């Protein structure tokens, strides 16, 4: 398999067929996850919702995805991507149909919160692709998987409003969302019977313990505990926004939420220590060690790259309307260029990682993000519209290409924990989106762009000084106790 050429159209090749089946599973999961967004106007008119209630739905849609990516990462390493992706699609389809059947706002809000778990499907496919492609092809394969699958949100925006109008009436949006749910259930069944977790004859490596990642030293253990903290802080920020900014949650519920988050963080810290108790007395064999600092840097890189993508795609339409006086339809079309970039930029980032190296590609991406967004930070009303659009597109190419480069490296850290590493890194992408949008709620767009550029410069320094190019081999223990070596160099 390692000597085979990468041919995207060779469907008879099992690994290429698995790639296509898996990116489409990701596409369907994102289409279900974002099915409500292009239909909000229909939902608002049908159910008489206020603008404030619509904003709450948007926040609830991403809230549960952050911890869900951590949980799903643990589960996929234990049970396998075939089982997890099929289950997520089927369950997500059922919950989506429940959302379409909601009779009041409370039901809409609760179901939309829990439906956020389907956004964790991305993590599952990352592990699946890593099992099927060798190191020299993992970048382009992960890039195609992530870039084409991410387009599910754009697919929902393009298809569902027309589908709702086709059904017609006040309940047109319900039928449109129900359709996506039925597609997810059907494809979940198809996926289960069409793929396998590994190529024939390969071993699916599982962690020796579940509930937390295994680390290799006391220093890594401390860093791991600290890197879990931003997830809880981000969820606390979302609770604060729902309470103080939107007045949707009563203060008692907010304080209860803060208390629950504190308890969960302490419990997770205890679980991390329990899983890694052996390293408190002795280190694992050198052959089985890895540096958790590499995971931490990839987390921060994805916070920058995907976090920027989430934040910018959310604010661009209104930015064009407010600062250039554009018609909302034209503003939406211009902003729509940004997510379409994913189709080629994310695969390109993965492909470049395979060709010239993982680290240098991330250096180029973080440098490009820094320069473009620091430039946008100098924006004034005198700027021509085309200049802003072009610079934004260039920034989008770097951010989406950077996301592809991050996940070109994630599977090369420790095979048996690829799901957990992918889950944590994916969660940091959502954390970045919430962080940047929170900044935007307090400052002008120019400062918002400057903040992204400053985070980019900080990440660039860390990538340059701390990140290491994956080389050589990683070791995994076979079920019979023997050691198996996996090539992680691109050559």
PyMOL commands that set and color helices and strands:
alter all, ss='L'
color gray80, all
select helices_A, chain A and resi 14-33+37-47+51-79+81-100+105-132+135-150+152-167+172-192+218-245+251-275+277-280+286-288+292-324+328-340+342-356+358-376+385-410+415-440+445-466
alter helices_A, ss='H'
color red, helices_A
select strands_A, chain A and resi 473-477+483-487
alter strands_A, ss='S'
color yellow, strands_A
deselect
rebuild
show_as cartoon
